[in-house]
Amino acid sequence: MSDRFAVEADRRVVGVAVRAPGGFKFFSSEPAYFALEGRTFPRSRALAHSVSKIARKLRRGPGSSPKSG
């Protein structure tokens, strides 16, 4: 795996991940993902999971209630 890679959500680049001690450090290029800015994730899969959670919330839109089931 590379020492750095682009991080995408919904076919848009939302930041970059850089290999750092303890895993991968995330740097956001989109305000919606600033909550993850500077965090180090132990694996790229953990970063992808966190990005996906934010992307799902954004797709639902403001004021939407989560789907049950």
Helices and strands as residue ranges (DSSP letters): E 4-9, E 12-20, E 23-28, G 31-36, E 40-41, H 44-60
